[in-house]
Amino acid sequence: MDSLRQADNIFAKSFITVDPYLDIRAFAKVGNLDNSANLAKANARAIADGRGLYIPPQTFKIASNVNFTVPVRGEGATLSIIENTGVGDAITFSGLPYHSVCKDFGIKGNASSRDGLVLPTNTSYCQFNDIYSYGHGRHGLNHRASWATKYFNSKFFENGGIGALFDTQSGDPGTQNGVSLIQCEMRWNGGMSAGTTFSDAKGGVVINGGTCFTIDDCIIESNNAWQILTGQNTYQSLQTLNILNSYIEGRPTSSATV
């Protein structure tokens, strides 16, 4: 083990709370204006040590996208927060090991940022529990053709575009197979403009392509302008959509007609 790695491990040990998670404070600092590079280092160390990452109940700012490839957990969606002060996407989960569970943290954006939580086509068979993604300039969740993924008790709200986007683009290896939203909330997304039209990327939930997609025990309300919108592209068809025990109603004052 080289001296730098040994020093890093000694520093990190004072912050590690519960194996197999590495506390991000071994690299990231609460007072830093941009922890993007530090979180990338934390992810690399977690990979090397065979661990996940732990976000303590504090706010950590980033100014550019951070790609996590290991499970991440915090102490609660209103306590453990990653705040994006930049103009790009906030957090990407790329290539997580199958059956990974990420939980209990929040992702906060700003009016100029893009998406909050991003899943590209190589993240499947995973679960995201008790995660809040809010205040982003575009979408709270951008999930692209990632199969058999579950979102439980998570909230996507007050985003400028779509609360939760499930997208399929030309050339993707497949579509949303076996994806579930369970006890989730999509509220107050899409702003307040009365001029929102069908072609605008705004609303509560948008599903472009999918097989056996389930929305169960969710709240989807007060989004501008559509609560659930399907089939905005022609790359993949939506074959089965199950909506169970969910509350879907309402729109903001002065917003476009649902």
N, C-alpha and C positions, 0 to 999 in steps of 0.2 A: 504494500500500500504506500503510495507516494505521500510526501509530507503535507501537500495541500489537501488531499483527500482525508488524511488523518486529522488535520486541523478542522476541516469542515464537519467531520463526524463528531469530534469532541464538542464543537459549538452546537451542533444539532441535538445532541443527547439531552441537553438541558431543557429542550422544548418538546421533545417527543412525549406525547401523552399516553397513547394506547397503541401498542403494536397491533397491526402492521402499518400504522400511519406515521408519516413524517410531518411535523409541524412546519408550515411554510415560513414561520418566523426565523427558521434557520437561515433563510435567504432573503425574505421580503421584510420590509419595515413599514410600520403603520404611518410614519411621518413622510415617507417618500412620495413624491408626486407621480412617479412612474415605476411600478414594480414589475413591469412586463418581462424584462430580461431576468430579473431575480426569480420570478415564478417559473420561467423556462428552465433555469438551473435547478430549482427544486424538483421539477418534473423529471429531469434527467437523473438526479440523485435517487429519486424514488424508484425509477426504473432499475437503476444499478443495484439498489438494495432490496428489490422485490417488495416494495411497499406502495401504499396509497398515500394521498396527501390530506392533511388535516388543516382546516381554516379555523382559527380560534375566533371567539366572539368579538371581533374588531373589524374595521373597514380598511381595505387595502386598495389603493388606487393603481390603475393601469392606464396607459395612454395608447397602447396598441394591442392587437389581438394576441391572446395566449392560448396555446394548443396543449391541452392535457391529454395524456395517453394512459393515465392510471386512474383508478377510482378516487373520488374526492368526497370528503364529508366535512360538515361544519357542526356548529352547536345550535343552529336554527336559522331559518330564512330571513329573520329580521335582526339577527345578531352577527352572523358570519357573512360579511359582504365583500364582494369584489366590485369596485366602482370604476366604470370606464369613463375617463375624461377626454378620450380621443374621438376620432371621427370614423373609425373602422368598427369591425365586429369586436365583441368583448371576449367571450370564451368559446373555444371550439373543443369538442371531444372527438378525437380522431383515433380510430383503431383500438378502442378499449377492448380488453380481454372479454370474451363471452361471459355472460352472467355477472358482469360488474354492476355494482350499485353505487350511485352517487346521490348524496342526500344532505339536507339541512344547511343550505346556504342560499344567499341572494346574489343576484347580478343586477346592478343598477347602472343605467345608461344616462344619456343626456340628449337634448333635442338634435344635436348634430351627429350623433353616433349612428351606426347601422344596426346590426342585430345583436341580441343579447346572448342567447344560448344557440350554438350552431352544431348540428350533427351532419357531417358529410356522408357519402355513400358507404363508408367502410366501418360504421359503428352500428352493430346490431346485437340483438339478444341481451340488451342491457336494461336497467331500470333507473329512473330518476324520481326520487321521492322528496317531497317537501322542499321544492326549489321555487323561488320567486324570481321572475325576470321582468323588469319594469323600467319605464322611463326612457326607453331607447327610441332613437329617431326613426327606426324602421320597425323590425319585427321582434317580438319577445322571444320566439322560438323559430328557428329555421331548420327543419328536419328534412333531409333530402334522401329519400329511398333507403332508409335504414330499417331493416326488417326486425320484427318481433321485439319491439321496444315498448316499454310501459312507462307512463307518467302517472304518478300517484300523488294526490294531495298537493299538487303544484299550482302556482298562480302566474298568469301572464297578463299583465295589466298596465294601462296608461302608456302604451307604446304608440308611436306615430303611425305605424302601418297595421300589421296583423298581429293579433295576440299569439296565435300558434299556426305556423305555415308548415304544411306537409307537402313537399314539392317533388316532382319528377321531371327531369329535363331530358332532352334528346341525348342518347348515348349512355344513359344510366343503366347499370346492370340489372335493374328490376324496379320494383315499386314498393309501396308501404304494405307489407304482408304481416298481418297479426299485430298491428300497432294499436295501443289502447290509451285512452285518456280516462282515468278513474278518479273521481272526487277532485277534479281540477276546476279552476275558475279562469275564465277569459272575460275580462271586463274593461270597459272604458278605453278601448283601443281604437285608433283611427282618427283621433282628433274630433273637431266639432264642425268642420266645414259642411255647409248645406249643399255644396256642389259636387259631393262625392258620387262617382258613377260606378257602374258594374266593372269597368276596366281598371279602376284604381285598385291598388294593392292595399286595401284597408278592410278591417273587420275583425271578428272574433276568431273564427277557425276557418282556414282554407285548406282543402284537400285536393290535390292534383294527382290522381292515380292512387289506387289502393285495392287490396283484397282483404276482406275480413277486418275492416277498421271498426273499432268500438269506442263509443262515447258513453260512459256509464256514470250516473250520479254526479253530473257536472253542472256548473252554473255558467251560462253563456248569455250575457246581457249587456245592454247599454254600450254596444259597439257601433261605430260609424263606418259603414252603413249596414253591413250584413253580419248576422250572427254566425251562420255557417254557409260557406260558399264552396261549391265543388265544380270541377270540370272547366277550369279556366285555360287549360292547354290541351293539346290533342296527342301528347306523347304516350300517355297511358290512361286507360279508362278506370273509373271507380266501380268496382264490381260488387262489393258488399259493404254497406255502412249500417251498423247497428247503433241506434240511439236509445238508451234505456234510462229511465228514472231521472231525467235531466230537466233542469229549468232553463228555458230558452225564451227570452222576452226582453222587450224594451230597447230604447235607443236614446242617446243624449238629446237634450233640448236643442232644436235648430239643426239637427243633423239630417242627412238625407233619409229618404223613406226606406224602411227595411224591406 
